[in-house]
Amino acid sequence: MSEKGCIIDELNVQPDYLHFVVSIPPKVSVSSFMGKLKG
């Protein structure tokens, strides 16, 4: 996602879930980012 200007600032991976802190530019909506992340 770095080509879109999105940066994962922090990542915590567990066996059943993951937490992350991400910076996304104003031109990218949260729903659009999550859709691309989930595939």
C-alpha positions as CSV (number, residue, x, y, z in Angstrom):
1,M,0.0,0.0,0.0
2,S,3.0,2.3,0.2
3,E,2.4,3.3,-3.5
4,K,-0.9,4.9,-2.3
5,G,0.9,6.8,0.5
6,C,-0.3,4.4,3.3
7,I,2.2,3.5,5.9
8,I,1.9,0.9,8.6
9,D,3.4,2.5,11.6
10,E,3.1,-0.3,14.1
11,L,2.1,-4.0,13.8
12,N,1.3,-6.6,16.4
13,V,0.5,-10.1,15.1
14,Q,-1.1,-12.8,17.3
15,P,-2.2,-16.3,16.3
16,D,-5.9,-15.4,15.9
17,Y,-5.8,-11.7,15.2
18,L,-3.6,-8.7,14.4
19,H,-3.5,-5.0,15.5
20,F,-2.0,-2.3,13.4
21,V,-1.6,1.5,13.4
22,V,-1.7,2.9,10.0
23,S,-1.3,6.4,8.4
24,I,-3.4,6.9,5.3
25,P,-3.6,10.1,3.3
26,P,-6.9,12.1,3.2
27,K,-7.5,11.0,-0.5
28,V,-7.8,7.4,0.6
29,S,-11.0,6.4,2.4
30,V,-10.8,4.0,5.4
31,S,-13.2,1.7,3.7
32,S,-11.2,1.6,0.5
33,F,-8.0,0.9,2.5
34,M,-9.6,-1.9,4.4
35,G,-11.1,-3.4,1.2
36,K,-7.6,-3.5,-0.3
37,L,-6.1,-4.9,2.8
38,K,-8.6,-7.7,3.2
39,G,-8.3,-8.6,-0.5
